[in-house]
């Protein structure tokens, strides 16, 4: 039997709005027990106290359970922050068995969850190793034959809270930081380096804890990590291409060198048959299922030689500025802003840039 991936992008009116998902369950468009992962953009602040992520996760878990699925079998990756024109939505990924014939290297999906991480392990090599092992399991779950077949690895990772720091203190264990906001970046960083190790982009032997969140010359070109208070383990989703999968969905990826670098994304779109000199036309937009991207304010405070102030704003986190900025750049390219842009790209692409993945129909909309 072959496997076929399905991807459904559904708009949301609020973090707990699951009406479109439930309608898809009722019509059979989405089979609840075949859902592998749900990726979502929620309208919170994307910081430590962004409880819109947990709110959305709870609503999705309830909807899955009502439809007869086990929510624990589904990776739920909620990314907070829809600044600027970003539009709240979810991307539902399914994997179904089919007798259909192979149609080339189609979209392939894999998932894994890690064991719980102790608070003192967040942002350290223990997290790198735990994630690397989980990524390899997810690649195996997708049935991918080679690391080069992996186009994107989406991870939801934990962060430190005051309660988690206190719990470590009681055991005499020291956390990597006592700054909960900084812990988000360090957790994203360690998780991204775990992806880089698993994919062979960075040597494990060459890494030390001093590199995490500091040496941005070491990175993954296919990692997207998002930290949240709503979990203490890791949810890992691998997106790849394999002839063992069938269907009309294709995937490609690119790496933006900085927040203005849309040309690699345009080139990847063209490889998927969505070439355009300017913005995608309406028919092309209909074939574009999902665009997933990372956004980051460069640590040196400049963008192509000109000063930016994202790192100096004490009122608004730099991740929020970066999300809005990159969403605008990419939205102008594809013609809408219902795209998944996650802020905080530590070790995810070069400093100030970030990886991008594109899922598209190959033209056969059946």
Steps between C-alpha positions, in 0.01 A plus 500: 500500500609853426437796725354830387540831678220756520540861609208729585540870584206623707433857612427575867287778651654456848752271673220261600317510165487140380182540293676451164679193632182348636319568172782320317469206740123488445530507120780244491739745338732436796515162672565573867674170572743557212622843614875503559546862606332836522713812468335827598556874518320650798449865577684532832833671563717195436682552831508307827152611607335429166221276624325516163720206402372285784146624438519398135662168589221418746231587245668283236542209742131517588399510133721201418361302794141578399581369153632173643874567475757481780649850538823350638559346157502843335787749514346839582740783424348837580711806421390822667509837333307628197643849487449723199291330234564140612172312495416244774457151356584134542665255262366147545727222374364150437657171394269238348573156356405462135529258211576786260813470288811703567513845343861599553644637821183609682464674834589266788419552868658366818455577868655428838478613859790500743502422868452790741794732548615601847508880545878501547544324163324771298746693285780251557661210312256255660225671302707492181548124536138431592372691197752341262381155602136604461559645154654173382195313630269739314702449180455127545129548557482683166685218326755735349803328348750784523558807714496707181132403460414708810382851410375635833497397865242677716547472876306622800732520799464599868617808687576597857241650733545628854343179629733278297804697616385469862453125458857467374624717789337266749700211355822704504509515119595822319308605189683650204333838572251648743358729231189325371492698173865422433424133563270501197790593273737250660246220468438585135876516449576161655209340313620644169852371561346162573346509152833607352675205667233252386516624139880505491516878460711541815733249660400397852867478596554862394223630727520619859255673729684825435372487140132492597340836438841654427684351203255569219746381236370154591144450386246282323354605167192284559408555866206696640468501878239671715501511881193498721388467858239239408736199496819364658594252226547553125256446217687435175355506148715410200395609150679334212466356150492131420401267213347277769227760537248598236259783425520845344680679783862603456742676733811711457701728724727801493714697743468877531837662568326794665150639552491653151633199313190382314675386181588149629131462588400615151739242355354221716150600389615474139635149561147409610353643180404832658740726316405867476687822429293678761229391739332163449186514290166383636521154341850451638386607846239224482773240452709633789391305807740628764802720552694449823779737602727611782571863582777657704640844574872483418711498816735769365220756475528570129320390185707528183723758659223715640408520867179338625349559844327169561741401776473834680124507550425443869124497438474240223713187468725490194335172398173687449665760279672229298183296447311800365790610280565161339127430465468823303790411273372148432135608480594745228655212308211252522204740517357433848613477861340175616850365548680340793777736610664407829723748679831420664733325252801421718714251301216477248661634187773766510491783752212729403362257242309175519373186324182495293295198389234497228226240449316516168275296274679377190209617285278194546247627754329159535 
